[in-house]
Amino acid sequence: MTQGFHDELSLADRAVALGEQAMKQGIIPSFVVRHYPDSRQFLIPDDSAEPLTPEEAFLKFKKMLGEI
């Protein structure tokens, strides 16, 4: 299966989709994406005070969903 990303923006979009899937499954109550001109930051409430990069969020959501 292809991961569906080729650059940071498409990776961030894929991370958002995985975050939405984790919310639908009740794994997390919510998450926040901060949009900046050249990047995005992901925040998962009650997870950590530090924002995640798109790469970190992608891997964290994949792990939550049991895909890795």
C-alpha positions as CSV (number, residue, x, y, z in Angstrom):
1,M,0.0,0.0,0.0
2,T,1.3,3.4,-0.9
3,Q,1.6,6.0,1.9
4,G,0.1,8.8,-0.3
5,F,2.6,11.5,0.4
6,H,5.5,13.0,-1.6
7,D,6.4,16.1,0.3
8,E,5.9,17.7,3.7
9,L,2.5,19.2,2.8
10,S,1.1,15.9,1.6
11,L,2.6,14.1,4.6
12,A,0.8,16.7,6.9
13,D,-2.4,16.1,5.0
14,R,-2.0,12.3,5.6
15,A,-1.3,13.0,9.3
16,V,-4.5,15.0,9.5
17,A,-6.5,12.1,7.9
18,L,-4.9,9.6,10.4
19,G,-5.7,12.0,13.3
20,E,-9.4,12.2,12.2
21,Q,-9.5,8.4,12.0
22,A,-8.1,8.1,15.5
23,M,-10.8,10.5,16.7
24,K,-13.5,8.5,15.0
25,Q,-12.3,5.3,16.7
26,G,-12.3,7.1,20.1
27,I,-8.5,6.8,20.6
28,I,-8.1,10.6,21.1
29,P,-10.8,13.2,21.9
30,S,-9.3,15.8,19.6
31,F,-6.2,17.3,18.0
32,V,-5.2,20.7,16.8
33,V,-3.2,21.7,13.7
34,R,-1.4,25.0,13.7
35,H,-0.9,26.3,10.2
36,Y,2.1,28.4,9.3
37,P,3.2,29.6,5.9
38,D,5.8,26.9,5.5
39,S,4.8,24.2,7.9
40,R,2.2,22.8,10.3
41,Q,2.4,21.8,14.0
42,F,0.2,19.1,15.6
43,L,-1.0,19.2,19.2
44,I,-2.7,16.3,20.9
45,P,-4.4,17.3,24.1
46,D,-3.2,15.4,27.2
47,D,-0.3,14.0,25.2
48,S,2.5,16.4,25.7
49,A,3.1,20.1,25.9
50,E,5.4,20.0,22.8
51,P,3.9,20.4,19.4
52,L,4.7,17.6,16.9
53,T,6.1,18.0,13.4
54,P,4.0,16.4,10.5
55,E,6.5,13.5,10.5
56,E,6.1,12.9,14.3
57,A,2.3,13.2,14.1
58,F,2.1,10.8,11.2
59,L,4.1,8.2,13.1
60,K,2.3,8.7,16.4
61,F,-1.2,8.4,14.7
62,K,0.0,5.3,12.8
63,K,1.1,3.8,16.1
64,M,-2.2,4.7,17.9
65,L,-4.1,3.0,15.1
66,G,-2.0,-0.1,15.3
67,E,-0.6,0.3,11.8
68,I,3.0,0.0,12.9
